[in-house]
Amino acid sequence: MPFQTDQAPRYPAAVEIVIRQKCHYKEHGCKVCGLAKTNPVHKKTGGDHRFAKTMGCAHCGQPKKHRDHFGVPVSLNSNVLRNPHAFATQKAQWSELLLELLEDSGLPKGLDAVAVSCSLTFPNDKGRDEGNLRFLLEKALGDVLVRGGWIPDDTFFPVRRYTFGQLEAKMEAGVSETRLTIWPD
């Protein structure tokens, strides 16, 4: 007869969080004329009228921060993140999404430490810089793990509480996905 015990395993199993883009966000055109915001008819001087914004994605109707619009994080090289306000907005949106997914994951709270592995799937084979992609993810996830009570802090010294490993990557046409595996330690 095999050895049996009523005690729970010392370390719970790893959890996996998958963020897969289902819709590429597209701005609506102007409510008045249907043209893009950058069209000269919307200029303050010489334009016919001011741009009248329509909220939500032109494809799915969801807000830009809806989870269906997330896949691989925006690179720090992107024009989007060169503005400190835009970076703060992206970090807040990723943090909100990660918090929601962690709450649903079953990862127990009150852990001593975690180690994270990350795999990214890109829609094309364009070159990417690991540091420019990992920064937003690593920072947002570490802060969320602390804020949500999963780990006491996201330090690595003097006690390693949070380790975010090397990024793995692959290409699959049309797919933008972030896959995080969180290992309680």
C-alpha positions as CSV (number, residue, x, y, z in Angstrom):
1,M,0.0,0.0,0.0
2,P,1.5,3.4,-1.0
3,F,2.3,6.0,1.7
4,Q,-0.7,8.3,2.4
5,T,-0.8,11.5,4.3
6,D,-3.6,14.0,5.2
7,Q,-1.2,16.9,5.0
8,A,-1.3,19.3,2.0
9,P,1.8,19.5,-0.1
10,R,4.3,22.0,1.2
11,Y,4.3,24.0,-2.0
12,P,1.1,24.5,-4.0
13,A,1.1,23.9,-7.8
14,A,2.1,26.5,-10.3
15,V,-0.6,28.6,-11.9
16,E,-0.7,29.8,-15.5
17,I,-2.1,33.1,-16.7
18,V,-2.7,33.5,-20.4
19,I,-3.4,36.9,-22.0
20,R,-4.3,36.4,-25.6
21,Q,-5.4,39.3,-27.9
22,K,-8.8,38.6,-29.4
23,C,-9.3,42.0,-31.0
24,H,-6.8,44.6,-32.3
25,Y,-8.1,47.9,-31.0
26,K,-9.2,50.3,-33.7
27,E,-10.3,53.9,-33.1
28,H,-13.6,55.0,-34.5
29,G,-13.7,57.8,-37.1
30,C,-15.3,61.2,-36.4
31,K,-19.0,61.0,-35.5
32,V,-19.7,63.9,-37.9
33,C,-17.7,62.9,-41.0
34,G,-16.3,59.5,-40.3
35,L,-12.7,60.6,-41.0
36,A,-9.7,59.9,-38.8
37,K,-8.7,62.4,-36.1
38,T,-5.6,63.3,-38.0
39,N,-7.5,64.4,-41.1
40,P,-7.0,68.1,-41.9
41,V,-10.8,68.8,-41.7
42,H,-10.4,68.6,-37.9
43,K,-7.6,71.2,-37.5
44,K,-8.3,74.1,-35.3
45,T,-7.4,76.6,-38.0
46,G,-8.8,75.9,-41.4
47,G,-10.8,72.8,-40.5
48,D,-14.5,72.3,-41.1
49,H,-15.3,71.1,-37.6
50,R,-13.7,69.6,-34.4
51,F,-13.2,65.9,-34.2
52,A,-16.2,64.2,-32.4
53,K,-14.9,61.2,-30.6
54,T,-16.8,57.9,-30.4
55,M,-15.8,55.7,-27.5
56,G,-14.9,52.0,-27.8
57,C,-13.3,49.9,-30.4
58,A,-14.5,50.1,-34.0
59,H,-14.4,46.3,-34.3
60,C,-15.8,45.0,-31.0
61,G,-17.2,48.1,-29.2
62,Q,-15.2,47.4,-26.0
63,P,-13.1,50.0,-24.3
64,K,-9.4,50.2,-25.2
65,K,-8.4,48.7,-21.8
66,H,-10.6,45.6,-22.2
67,R,-8.7,42.4,-21.7
68,D,-9.5,41.3,-25.3
69,H,-7.2,44.0,-26.6
70,F,-4.2,42.8,-24.6
71,G,-1.6,40.3,-25.9
72,V,2.1,41.1,-25.8
73,P,3.0,44.2,-23.8
74,V,3.9,47.4,-25.6
75,S,7.7,47.9,-26.0
76,L,9.5,50.7,-24.2
77,N,10.8,51.7,-27.7
78,S,7.2,52.4,-28.8
79,N,6.1,56.0,-29.2
80,V,3.3,55.1,-26.8
81,L,5.6,54.7,-23.9
82,R,7.9,57.7,-24.5
83,N,5.5,59.8,-22.5
84,P,5.6,59.2,-18.7
85,H,1.9,59.6,-18.5
86,A,1.4,57.0,-21.2
87,F,3.7,54.6,-19.4
88,A,1.8,55.1,-16.2
89,T,-1.5,54.4,-18.0
90,Q,-0.1,51.2,-19.6
91,K,1.2,50.0,-16.2
92,A,-2.1,50.7,-14.5
93,Q,-4.0,48.8,-17.2
94,W,-1.7,45.8,-17.1
95,S,-1.8,45.8,-13.3
96,E,-5.6,45.9,-13.3
97,L,-5.7,43.0,-15.8
98,L,-3.1,40.9,-13.9
99,L,-4.8,41.5,-10.6
100,E,-8.1,40.2,-12.0
101,L,-6.5,37.2,-13.5
102,L,-4.5,36.4,-10.4
103,E,-7.6,36.6,-8.2
104,D,-9.2,34.0,-10.6
105,S,-6.1,31.8,-10.8
106,G,-6.3,30.0,-7.4
107,L,-2.7,31.1,-6.5
108,P,-2.7,31.1,-2.6
109,K,-2.0,34.3,-0.8
110,G,0.7,34.7,1.9
111,L,3.5,32.9,0.0
112,D,7.1,33.5,1.0
113,A,8.3,33.9,-2.6
114,V,7.4,33.2,-6.3
115,A,9.3,32.6,-9.5
116,V,7.8,33.5,-12.8
117,S,8.5,32.2,-16.3
118,C,7.1,34.1,-19.3
119,S,6.5,33.1,-22.9
120,L,5.5,35.6,-25.5
121,T,3.9,34.8,-28.9
122,F,4.4,37.4,-31.6
123,P,2.2,37.8,-34.7
124,N,5.3,38.3,-36.9
125,D,9.1,37.7,-36.9
126,K,10.1,41.4,-36.4
127,G,13.1,41.7,-34.1
128,R,12.3,42.5,-30.4
129,D,14.4,43.7,-27.5
130,E,13.8,41.5,-24.4
131,G,14.4,44.3,-21.9
132,N,11.9,46.7,-23.6
133,L,9.2,44.1,-23.3
134,R,10.0,42.6,-19.9
135,F,10.2,45.9,-18.0
136,L,6.4,46.6,-18.0
137,L,5.4,43.0,-17.3
138,E,8.0,42.4,-14.6
139,K,7.2,45.7,-12.8
140,A,3.4,45.4,-13.1
141,L,3.3,41.8,-12.0
142,G,5.6,42.3,-9.0
143,D,3.6,45.2,-7.7
144,V,0.3,43.3,-8.1
145,L,1.7,40.3,-6.3
146,V,2.5,42.5,-3.3
147,R,-0.6,44.6,-3.4
148,G,-2.8,41.5,-3.6
149,G,-1.1,39.8,-0.7
150,W,0.5,36.9,-2.6
151,I,4.0,37.9,-1.5
152,P,5.2,40.3,1.2
153,D,7.4,42.3,-1.2
154,D,8.9,42.0,-4.6
155,T,12.6,42.3,-3.6
156,F,15.5,40.1,-4.6
157,F,17.9,41.3,-1.9
158,P,18.5,40.6,1.0
159,V,15.8,37.9,0.6
160,R,14.7,36.8,-2.9
161,R,10.9,37.1,-2.9
162,Y,10.2,37.7,-6.6
163,T,12.1,36.2,-9.6
164,F,11.0,37.0,-13.1
165,G,13.0,34.7,-15.4
166,Q,14.2,35.1,-19.0
167,L,11.6,35.6,-21.6
168,E,10.9,32.9,-24.1
169,A,9.5,33.8,-27.5
170,K,7.9,32.3,-30.6
171,M,6.1,33.5,-33.7
172,E,2.6,32.4,-34.8
173,A,1.0,34.4,-37.6
174,G,-1.7,36.7,-36.2
175,V,-1.3,35.7,-32.6
176,S,-0.3,38.1,-29.8
177,E,-0.1,36.3,-26.4
178,T,1.6,36.5,-23.0
179,R,1.8,33.3,-21.0
180,L,2.9,33.7,-17.4
181,T,3.6,30.6,-15.1
182,I,3.9,31.5,-11.5
183,W,5.7,29.0,-9.2
184,P,5.2,29.3,-5.5
185,D,8.6,28.9,-3.8
